[in-house]
């Protein structure tokens, strides 16, 4: 009984996705700030595990920060999360326009021109919207690897959303322990496609390795770098952050290369992961309120 | 999506566009302005809060309970607005079925209903005794009139 209730009304259930679509279709743009403000308060209490995860991550990202202030920061993070998913739904349903600026445009151009590449991003800002926009702007297909949804109906809804928003240019694959996915991705890269992967939190039963983030040892997925090494393609760190109402900023960083001839395989992957960790640190430190890693990444101290 | 700088500013309301035009910009119709979104949203929400709070003052006694009601009020208005969107959506579904409404989203209809309700409240405020309430009502009605006038002016300017 409780399980049924949880499946139907739980934070990750499809009900909230449907409600978000309803809200975007029915709430005029000028009433969204107020509506999102109150929904963020609701989810601040309703999604307690997510709130606790944000708090535990903030302790490490902002060392020495006040616990009380971090409670407000956790709310701000959820508020930003609500905005980004609302904007992505708005784009999907109404093709609403957004303004964006690009930092590191030369790297984005390189990515667009690459014959096979890995777009490495994080659970930051509107990564969903970013993939769709990139695919449409550069007329490139993107294979997006996502952490599996715990609810099957939610996963179907996400798939349909990408199909609708990206007009077929974004294909979603779920990161599971299956061996088929890495092979599919490898084939996609070798045929010249771009594969987008989120590299800021490990997925259970999926390859990961220890690296340093904010002075702590964390496990991050090493799959993107193994793929890059095998396929000999660059890894482009890209983030899309919300900086004002209907305004986004794309941050593209210099590609990370995993060259086969350099050193041993392990050393190459570890070095690449260190560069990725430094990039993540820089972006998260500056935009901590848009890091939507809703699971605790750092071990409890 | 648009790249900032390559396109002109975007405003949803004719009044904002006309003000921007008068200062040398070439804005277009788009929902890019945070000032419009946050400003108008707070004004609509604020007017609703004032209206309900003043109505409660007549019915809710004693004062302690009235203050508790005031604390709950912002949340109650939020929940009330969700109900309003839902009821309107049912009406829109009916209109769609009858072939009388065909917009992609329900937002245009919801916008007309909300603007009408707030304008009625503002009209009611104009006849209130408290000066600040009267001013609030006049401010809203002034903005509304200027926006309607801007729509007409914009139409003539675009045709010229």
Interface residues (C-beta under 8 A of the other chain):
Chain A: X22 X23 X24 X25 X26 X27 X28 X29 X30 X31 X32 X33 X34 X35 X38 X93 X94 X96 X97 X98 X99 X100 X101 X102 X133 X137 X244 X245 X246 X247 X248
Chain B: X1 X2 X3 X4 X5 X7 X10 X12 X30 X31 X32 X33 X34 X36 X37 X38 X39 X40 X41 X42 X44 X45 X74 X75 X78 X81 X82 X85 X86 X88 X89 X104 X105 X106 X107 X110 X111 X114
